Amino acid sequence: MIDLIFFRGPEIAFVSINGHSIGFANSLSGDKFSSFKGLKLNKEGCLREFPDLKGREDWKEEVNKRFNKKIKKMETEEEICQYITVELSKQGYRLKKKQRAGFRPEVIR
């Protein structure tokens, strides 16, 4: 299990990776952990990543399927962690803390 804490301005984003199961939470909305399905997706960002979904009504469901398919191809939690860190950094999030399996959090500078 790996827990990640990201900062973007006043917002704090939490990501919990447990095998191929990923939970997301956000300090601004006060949400509990939810799956990728529960996230508010930026349509423009998703269409930039997957231009073939332009004009489709079911673009959210298809993005969810593609995300889950990509995650299941990854073999380790560390690989998933790297992928999420890179993707969130593109959106302006900065990784601040990383905690593995209940050990003390590692502060990222």
MARNU-887711 format. One record per residue: x, y, z of N, C-alpha, C in turn; residue in one letter; residue number from 1. Coordinates in pm, whole numbers, m for minus. Atoms other than C-alpha are relative to their C-alpha. Layout:
+--------+--------+--------+--------+--------+--------+--------+--------+--------+---------+-----+
!    n.u !    n.v !    n.w !   ca.u !   ca.v !   ca.w !    c.u !    c.v !    c.w ! residuo ! num !
+--------+--------+--------+--------+--------+--------+--------+--------+--------+---------+-----+
!      X !      Y !      Z !      X !      Y !      Z !      X !      Y !      Z !       a ! NUM !
...
+--------+--------+--------+--------+--------+--------+--------+--------+--------+---------+-----+
//
This chain:
+--------+--------+--------+--------+--------+--------+--------+--------+--------+---------+-----+
!    n.u !    n.v !    n.w !   ca.u !   ca.v !   ca.w !    c.u !    c.v !    c.w ! residuo ! num !
+--------+--------+--------+--------+--------+--------+--------+--------+--------+---------+-----+
!     85 !   m118 !      0 !      0 !      0 !      0 !     89 !    124 !      0 !       m !   1 !
!    m73 !   m127 !      9 !    129 !    345 !    m96 !   m101 !    113 !      7 !       i !   2 !
!     83 !   m119 !    m10 !    m29 !    675 !      7 !     81 !    119 !    m48 !       d !   3 !
!    m65 !   m119 !     55 !     56 !    999 !   m175 !    m78 !    123 !     39 !       l !   4 !
!     64 !   m128 !    m29 !    m14 !   1359 !    m78 !     58 !    103 !    m96 !       i !   5 !
!    m37 !   m101 !     98 !     m9 !   1629 !   m346 !    m56 !    136 !     42 !       f !   6 !
!     46 !   m136 !    m25 !    m39 !   2007 !   m313 !    m13 !     73 !   m133 !       f !   7 !
!     16 !    m93 !    113 !   m170 !   2258 !   m567 !    m71 !    123 !     56 !       r !   8 !
!     55 !   m118 !    m66 !   m218 !   2602 !   m415 !    m56 !    m40 !    134 !       g !   9 !
!     58 !     37 !   m129 !   m455 !   2566 !   m120 !    m59 !   m141 !      2 !       p !  10 !
!     61 !    132 !     13 !   m577 !   2228 !   m244 !     99 !   m110 !     37 !       e !  11 !
!    m80 !    117 !    m33 !   m447 !   1900 !   m104 !    m73 !   m121 !    m59 !       i !  12 !
!     57 !    120 !     61 !   m505 !   1579 !   m301 !     66 !   m122 !     61 !       a !  13 !
!    m48 !    123 !    m60 !   m472 !   1235 !   m145 !    m24 !   m114 !    m98 !       f !  14 !
!     14 !    117 !     87 !   m411 !    918 !   m345 !     46 !   m121 !     80 !       v !  15 !
!    m34 !    123 !    m70 !   m412 !    570 !   m193 !      3 !   m113 !   m102 !       s !  16 !
!    m17 !    110 !     96 !   m279 !    278 !   m399 !     13 !   m130 !     80 !       i !  17 !
!     m4 !    130 !    m67 !   m352 !    m73 !   m277 !    m17 !   m107 !   m107 !       n !  18 !
!      2 !     93 !    113 !   m260 !   m325 !   m543 !    m41 !     75 !   m125 !       g !  19 !
!     51 !    m69 !    118 !   m458 !   m225 !   m852 !   m122 !     86 !     33 !       h !  20 !
!    111 !    m83 !    m46 !   m719 !    m42 !   m644 !     55 !    137 !     41 !       s !  21 !
!    m49 !   m136 !    m27 !   m674 !    336 !   m631 !   m116 !     84 !     53 !       i !  22 !
!     99 !    m90 !    m58 !   m862 !    583 !   m412 !     50 !    143 !     m6 !       g !  23 !
!    m33 !   m142 !     10 !   m869 !    961 !   m455 !    m85 !     79 !     98 !       f !  24 !
!     75 !    m92 !    m86 !   m969 !   1235 !   m210 !     58 !    139 !    m19 !       a !  25 !
!    m39 !   m138 !     22 !   m952 !   1614 !   m214 !    m40 !     83 !    121 !       n !  26 !
!     29 !    m80 !   m119 !   m934 !   1865 !     72 !   m104 !    109 !    m26 !       s !  27 !
!     94 !   m109 !     28 !  m1139 !   2135 !   m102 !   m145 !    m47 !      0 !       l !  28 !
!    138 !     49 !      7 !  m1445 !   1923 !   m162 !    m39 !    m80 !    122 !       s !  29 !
!     30 !     74 !   m122 !  m1416 !   1734 !    165 !    m47 !   m142 !    m26 !       g !  30 !
!     45 !    135 !     36 !  m1475 !   1405 !    m13 !     73 !   m107 !     79 !       d !  31 !
!    m66 !    120 !    m47 !  m1405 !   1065 !    129 !     70 !    m60 !   m121 !       k !  32 !
!    m68 !     63 !    112 !  m1187 !    840 !    m82 !   m103 !    m57 !    m97 !       f !  33 !
!     87 !     55 !    104 !  m1354 !    755 !   m410 !     88 !    m60 !   m109 !       s !  34 !
!    m74 !     60 !    110 !  m1253 !    555 !   m713 !     16 !    104 !   m111 !       s !  35 !
!    m18 !    m88 !    116 !  m1152 !    708 !  m1045 !   m135 !     42 !    m56 !       f !  36 !
!    135 !    m27 !     50 !  m1519 !    688 !  m1138 !    m63 !    120 !     69 !       k !  37 !
!     59 !   m109 !    m77 !  m1604 !    940 !   m865 !     66 !    135 !    m21 !       g !  38 !
!    m71 !   m126 !     21 !  m1361 !   1207 !   m985 !    m73 !     90 !    m98 !       l !  39 !
!     51 !    m97 !     97 !  m1468 !   1524 !  m1161 !    108 !     16 !   m106 !       k !  40 !
!    m99 !     m1 !    107 !  m1290 !   1495 !  m1493 !    m11 !    128 !    m82 !       l !  41 !
!     m6 !   m116 !     88 !  m1180 !   1788 !  m1705 !    m17 !    m53 !   m143 !       n !  42 !
!     30 !     53 !    134 !  m1336 !   1720 !  m2045 !    109 !     37 !   m100 !       k !  43 !
!   m104 !    m43 !     93 !  m1075 !   1925 !  m2233 !    127 !    m82 !     16 !       e !  44 !
!   m120 !     80 !    m27 !   m789 !   1738 !  m2065 !    m15 !   m143 !    m49 !       g !  45 !
!     25 !    137 !     45 !   m946 !   1401 !  m2138 !      1 !     m9 !   m152 !       c !  46 !
!      2 !      1 !    147 !  m1003 !   1492 !  m2503 !    139 !     25 !    m58 !       l !  47 !
!   m139 !    m18 !     43 !   m642 !   1608 !  m2530 !     74 !   m134 !      4 !       r !  48 !
!    m63 !    131 !    m17 !   m533 !   1266 !  m2404 !    m57 !   m103 !    m97 !       e !  49 !
!     69 !     95 !     87 !   m791 !   1073 !  m2610 !    m84 !     75 !   m103 !       f !  50 !
!     74 !    m81 !     98 !   m886 !   1280 !  m2918 !   m111 !    m77 !    m72 !       p !  51 !
!    103 !     79 !     67 !  m1093 !    993 !  m3059 !   m134 !      3 !     73 !       d !  52 !
!    125 !     m5 !    m76 !  m1357 !   1053 !  m2788 !    m80 !    127 !    m24 !       l !  53 !
!     68 !   m126 !     26 !  m1453 !   1396 !  m2920 !   m136 !    m26 !    m64 !       k !  54 !
!    135 !     15 !     52 !  m1827 !   1418 !  m2979 !    m76 !   m119 !     55 !       g !  55 !
!     69 !    116 !    m56 !  m1908 !   1099 !  m2789 !    m70 !     38 !    130 !       r !  56 !
!     77 !    m27 !   m121 !  m2174 !   1114 !  m2520 !     55 !    m76 !    120 !       e !  57 !
!    m47 !     87 !   m108 !  m2015 !    833 !  m2316 !    150 !     15 !     25 !       d !  58 !
!   m144 !    m19 !    m13 !  m1667 !    987 !  m2299 !     51 !    m28 !    142 !       w !  59 !
!    m43 !     25 !   m138 !  m1651 !    965 !  m1915 !     16 !   m150 !     27 !       k !  60 !
!     m7 !    144 !    m22 !  m1723 !    593 !  m1911 !    119 !    m60 !    m74 !       e !  61 !
!   m112 !     52 !     80 !  m1468 !    530 !  m2186 !    134 !     38 !     62 !       e !  62 !
!   m124 !    m42 !    m68 !  m1198 !    732 !  m2003 !     22 !    m89 !    122 !       v !  63 !
!    m10 !     87 !   m118 !  m1272 !    526 !  m1690 !     50 !   m139 !    m40 !       n !  64 !
!    m42 !    133 !     47 !  m1235 !    199 !  m1884 !    147 !      1 !    m40 !       k !  65 !
!   m138 !     m7 !     47 !   m908 !    311 !  m2044 !     98 !     17 !    118 !       r !  66 !
!    m85 !    m18 !   m117 !   m765 !    427 !  m1709 !     17 !   m133 !     74 !       f !  67 !
!     m7 !    128 !    m70 !   m851 !     96 !  m1541 !     81 !   m102 !    m78 !       n !  68 !
!    m75 !     93 !     84 !   m710 !   m101 !  m1834 !    150 !     29 !     10 !       k !  69 !
!   m141 !    m38 !     m8 !   m383 !     93 !  m1818 !     58 !    m37 !    136 !       k !  70 !
!    m46 !     32 !   m135 !   m354 !     48 !  m1440 !     19 !   m151 !     16 !       i !  71 !
!    m10 !    145 !    m15 !   m415 !   m328 !  m1464 !    119 !    m57 !    m75 !       k !  72 !
!   m119 !     46 !     73 !   m128 !   m361 !  m1714 !    127 !     20 !     83 !       k !  73 !
!   m117 !    m28 !    m83 !    112 !   m219 !  m1454 !     15 !   m109 !    106 !       m !  74 !
!    m24 !    116 !    m85 !    275 !   m485 !  m1240 !     15 !     34 !    148 !       e !  75 !
!    m27 !    m31 !   m139 !    372 !   m304 !   m918 !    m68 !    129 !     43 !       t !  76 !
!     56 !   m124 !    m54 !    231 !    m37 !   m691 !     94 !    117 !    m28 !       e !  77 !
!    m98 !   m108 !     25 !    552 !    163 !   m742 !    m14 !     52 !   m143 !       e !  78 !
!     21 !    m40 !    139 !    492 !    167 !  m1119 !   m127 !     86 !    m13 !       e !  79 !
!    125 !    m77 !      0 !    135 !    290 !  m1061 !     23 !    137 !     64 !       i !  80 !
!    m34 !   m124 !    m70 !    270 !    552 !   m819 !     72 !     97 !    m93 !       c !  81 !
!    m75 !    m84 !     95 !    513 !    684 !  m1082 !    m93 !     58 !   m106 !       q !  82 !
!     94 !    m44 !    103 !    238 !    703 !  m1344 !    m91 !    111 !     53 !       y !  83 !
!     90 !   m100 !    m58 !      0 !    895 !  m1116 !     74 !    128 !     31 !       i !  84 !
!    m80 !   m118 !    m31 !    276 !   1131 !  m1003 !     26 !     82 !   m126 !       t !  85 !
!    m27 !    m70 !    126 !    365 !   1218 !  m1363 !   m128 !     66 !    m53 !       v !  86 !
!    125 !    m53 !     53 !      1 !   1264 !  m1466 !    m51 !    119 !     81 !       e !  87 !
!     47 !   m111 !    m82 !    m87 !   1486 !  m1170 !     94 !    120 !     m7 !       l !  88 !
!    m93 !   m113 !     13 !    229 !   1694 !  m1212 !    m30 !     80 !   m127 !       s !  89 !
!     40 !    m71 !    121 !    105 !   1780 !  m1562 !   m115 !     97 !     29 !       k !  90 !
!    114 !    m85 !    m39 !   m202 !   1933 !  m1391 !     39 !    103 !    106 !       q !  91 !
!    m46 !   m100 !    m97 !     11 !   2143 !  m1153 !      9 !    m50 !    143 !       g !  92 !
!    m11 !     55 !   m135 !      7 !   1911 !   m850 !    146 !    m36 !     28 !       y !  93 !
!   m137 !     34 !    m40 !    334 !   1869 !   m659 !     m5 !   m104 !    112 !       r !  94 !
!     m6 !    105 !   m100 !    408 !   1551 !   m465 !     76 !     52 !    121 !       l !  95 !
!    m63 !    m47 !   m123 !    486 !   1640 !   m102 !     37 !   m113 !     94 !       k !  96 !
!    m28 !    111 !    m91 !    467 !   1312 !     90 !    m38 !   m132 !    m65 !       k !  97 !
!     24 !    135 !     50 !    484 !    944 !      9 !     18 !    m95 !    118 !       k !  98 !
!     m6 !     92 !   m113 !    410 !    672 !    263 !    m25 !   m141 !    m50 !       q !  99 !
!     12 !    139 !     44 !    464 !    302 !    203 !    m41 !    m89 !    116 !       r ! 100 !
!     46 !    105 !    m91 !    270 !     34 !    394 !      6 !     39 !    147 !       a ! 101 !
!      7 !    m40 !   m139 !    226 !    233 !    715 !    129 !     50 !     61 !       g ! 102 !
!   m126 !    m54 !    m52 !    589 !    338 !    753 !    m11 !    152 !      8 !       f ! 103 !
!      1 !   m146 !     m9 !    677 !    699 !    826 !     m4 !     60 !   m140 !       r ! 104 !
!      7 !    m63 !    132 !    595 !    933 !    541 !    136 !     57 !    m41 !       p ! 105 !
!   m121 !    m57 !     59 !    882 !   1033 !    315 !    m38 !    137 !    m55 !       e ! 106 !
!     29 !   m136 !     48 !    881 !   1411 !    260 !     78 !     23 !   m128 !       v ! 107 !
!    m61 !    m27 !    130 !    951 !   1504 !   m102 !     24 !    149 !    m10 !       i ! 108 !
!    m33 !   m143 !     13 !   1128 !   1835 !   m156 !     23 !     38 !   m142 !       r ! 109 !
+--------+--------+--------+--------+--------+--------+--------+--------+--------+---------+-----+
//
